[in-house]
């Protein structure tokens, strides 16, 4: 089944733009389902989510594995906000599941699902807008996740020691010895997934690949949520990534330097996230600024490619086709999304 697609400007409902927007918003609020904005890094999810929230009086739940950290703001492109009434708030919009985790801690899909469900229950009278590029977290919330054993401090310590001693190659070889199927499916460079698969092998005594249910391959139920995929042209997205990397790198380096000066090490979980190791190498004189920026941009483009592969599986998502920078008009795109959501939110017997 092909995804529904919208190109910029392809929004036709009624003759009157004001009537069209008001009607779409009324219908959406009557039968509202969560809207899920997904897409690769630097695709504009945050800006579009904020516009959607303003137009619908909704709240945002972030699904970004880097923006969860306190003190990492510039380098993670976290929207600037402040805490109001217990919620991180950006321009008057409650923006949950960012800026809550200590830099020494880690967050996984299970933690995300638990916190997101609690927030959704506490805000059941407001539209929910999920926005993020951590596909596994979104999938776990809307489709389900496997009941797998949680990480333990002991296994994490053992894995960190193995990584320090043998590097990512040794880590991957250890997984290959216990679970060749997982090792073949997980890129060597994806250290976190390799560590988690190896940890599951240790904790259960079984190959991690045998512990997965069919949930991994299921699509989200369109009756329960409206998925929107920001489908950027590859070259246009790469240009956005390059520009943003140049823009945020100095702030990223300052954030890393502040933590290092307080005694945190490069092995601190937050400082191992995308871009910060290169910022640390720059601070330590191992890379020039130009080299560090280029490495971060390259790694970000590779990450974006993996995200596109993941999100392309959602064939029932609305695809917003974005070819050039001028296509990204948040106000217009938000109106298109709310119109689409209002139609999909209607009970089947009300849809002509």
N, C-alpha and C positions, 0 to 999 in steps of 0.2 A: 504494500500500500504506500502510495506516495504521500509525502507530507503536504499539508496545505501550505501555500506560499503567498507571500505578500511582497510586492516590490514597492519602493517608495512612491507615495501618492496614490496607490491603488486602494482608496478607501471611498466607497460609494454606498450610501445607505438611503438618506432622504435628501431632498433638495436643500433644505436649510441646515447649514453646519451646526448651528446652536441646537436645533431640534435633534439632529442626529446624535450629538454628544450627550445631551440630556437623556435621551431615550436609552442609549447604550448603557449609561451609568445607572439609570434606574433599574433596568433589567439585570445588570450585573449584581447590584446590591440586593436584589430580590432573591436571586438564585446563586449567590456568589460561591465560587470554588477557588481554592488557592491558585494563584498564577505563579508559574515557575519560569524565571528568566535564566536561561543557561547559555553557555557559550565559552569560547576560549578566553584566556587572559587578555586584557586590553581591548575587549570588544565593546565596552561601554555599558556593562550590566548595571553598575552602581548608579550612574547618571540616569539611566532609563528607569531603574527601580524607584528612584526618588521621585521622578516625574509621575510614574504610575501611582505611587502612594499619595502624592499631592492631589491628583485628579480623583482618586477613589476614596480618600480619607483612610487609606490602609496603613499597615505597618510592614516593615521589612524584616525578614529573617535571612541573615547572610549564611551562605554555605561556602566559606572560603577558609581553607586550612591554614592560611598564613595570617589573615586579618583577625583571627581569634586572639592573637597575642597582644598583651599590654606592651607598650613602649616600642613596638614596631609599627610605625604609622606611615612615614614617608615611603619606606622601602617596600611596603606591601600595598601601596595605593589605597590605604584605608581612608574612607571619607572623614574629614575633620568634624568632630562633634564634641558634645559634653554630656555629662550625666544629668538628667532631669527626671525627677520622680522615680529614680531607680533604673531608668532605661537610658542607654546611650542614644543620644538624639542628634540628628543631623538636619539643620534647617527646619526644625519643628517636627520632623518625622522620626518616630521611634525606630531605631535600627538595631535589632537584636543580634546576638551571637557574634559580636565583634568586641575586641578589647576587654576580654574577661579572663584570659588565661595567663598565668605566670610564665615567664620565659623558660623556666626549668621543667615545665610540664608538657605533656602531649595530649592531643585530642584525637579521637577516632570516631568512626561512624556511629557506634553505639552511644557515645556521649552526646554527639550531635542530635541523634534521634530523641533521646531522653529529654534534653533541654528544649528542643523545638516543640515537642508535644506539650510540654508544660506551658510554654509561651502561647501556643495556639489555643490551649484550653482557657488560659487567662484572658484571651482577646477574641473570644468566639463571636463577638458582635462586630468585628471589624474585618475588612478584607485582608488576606494574608498574601504577601508578595515575597516569594523565595527568590534569592538572587545569588548566584555563585558559580564557580567553575570546578568545584570538587564534586565530580559526578557521582562517586561512590556514596557520598553522604546523602545527596538528593535521592538517589536510587533506593538507599536503605530506608529513607523516610516514607517514600510514596509506594514502593513496591514491596519492600521487606528485606530483611537481612537474615543471614544464617545465625543460629544459636551456637556461637563459638566461644571457647574459653577466653576470658579477658587476659590482657598482658599482666605479667607479674614483675615486681622489681628485680627478682633474681634472674629471670630470663632476659630482661632488658639489659641488665648489667653484663650478662654473659655475651649477648649479641654485640654490645658496644665494645667489649674486650676483643671479640673475634674480628670486628671491623677494624679496630685500631691495629691489630696484629697482622691481619692478612689482607686488608683492603676489601673493596667491593668484589674483586675477583675471587678472593678466598671465601667470602660470604656466599657468593653465587655457587661456587663449587660445593660448599657444604650442603646447600639446598639441592643441587643436582644429585648428590649421593643419597639423599633421603626421599626426594620427590622430583624425579626427572620431568614429569608433566608440568608442574608449576614452574620449574626452572626454565623450561622451554618457552613458557608463556609470559614470563616476567623479564623485561629487559635488565641486563646487568646494571645499568645505570640507575634503575629505580630501587634505591637502597631500602627505602621504607617498606615497600611491598615484599622485597626479598626477605627482610628481617621478620616481617609478620608471618610469611609463609613458613619460614624456618622455625619460628616460635611455635606455630601451631603443630608442626611435626613433633617438636620436643614435648609439648604439653599433652598431646593426645596419643602419641606413639603411632600415629597414622599419617600417611601422606596428606598434606593440606588439600590437594586437588580432589581427594575423595570425600571431603567434608562439606562441599558446596551443594546447595539445593538448586532447584531450577529457577529460583528467584532472580539469579544473575542475568538470565536471558529474557525475562518477562518485560513487557512494555507497561508503562504507567497506565492505569485505567482512566480513560478520558471522562468517565462519569465522576471522577473524584478530584481532578486537577486539570489545569490548562497549561500546557508546556509551550514555551516560546523559545526558539533557538535563534540566536544572532549569528547568521551565516555570512560572515565576511569573506570577500574575495581574499585569497591568500596573500597576494602582494600588498593589498591595502592594509591587511592586518599586520603584516610584517613591518610596514612603514609606521604604523601606530606603536608597535612594540619598540622599535628603534627610538622613536621620539620620546616615548615615556621612560625608557631606560636612561636615556641621557638626562631627562628632567629630574628623575628621582635619585640618581646614583649618589650624589653628594650627601643628600639627606640620609640615605641608607648607610653610607659610611660613617656619618656622625652618630647614628643610632648604634651601630656596631661598636664604635669607639667608646661611647659612653658606658656600654655594658662591660666591655673588656676592662675599662678603667676601674670598674667596681669589683673586679675579681672574677667575673664570669669568663668561661673559656670558649674557644671555638666549638667545643663539643656540646655546648648548651643547646637543647633542642631548637629553640627559636633561631639561634644563630646558624643552624644547619639548613634553614629553609632557603628557598631559591634566591640567589643573588648575594646573600650575606657572606658566604665563604669567599667569594671573589672580592667583596668589599674589605674583608679582613686581610686577604692577601695584598691588596692595594695599601692598606694601612701599614702592613709589615714590610713594605718595600719589595715584595716578591713580584708584583705586577705594576705596570704603569697605569695611570687612570684610563688611558685609551684602551689598553689591553683588557682591563677589568670590565669596562663598559661593554666592549665587544663580546667578551665571554658571557656576561649576564644576558645580553641581547640574544646570543646564540642559544643559550640554555632556555631562555623564555620562549623562543620560537619553537624549539623542540618540544617543550611542555605544551604549547598551544596546539601543536600537531597531534599529540596524544589526546588532548581534550576534544579536538574535532573528531577524531576517530571514535571516542566514547559517545559523544552526543549525537553523532550521525546515526546511531542505532535507533534513536527515537523517531521512528517514521511517522508517528501520529502527532508530532509537535508542529506548531505553526513556525515555518521558516521565514525569518525576515531577511531577505536577500539584500545585502549591503555591498555595493561595488566600489564606490568612491566615498571619500570623507563627507561630501555634501549630502550623502544619503542618510547620514546619522542625524536625524532631527528628533530629539527625544519627545517633544510635545506632540508632534504628529504621530510618531510611532506609538506613543502611549495611547492616543485616541484610537488608533487602528487595533491595538491589542485589546482595549476595553470593549470595542465593538465586537471583535471576534469572540471574546470571553462571554459577552452578553448572549450571543447566539448559542454557544456551546453550553451555557448554563441553563438554558430553557429546558423544561421537561420535554421528552420526545413528542408528546401529543400536542405541544404548542409550537413545534417547529414545522413550518410549511415546506 
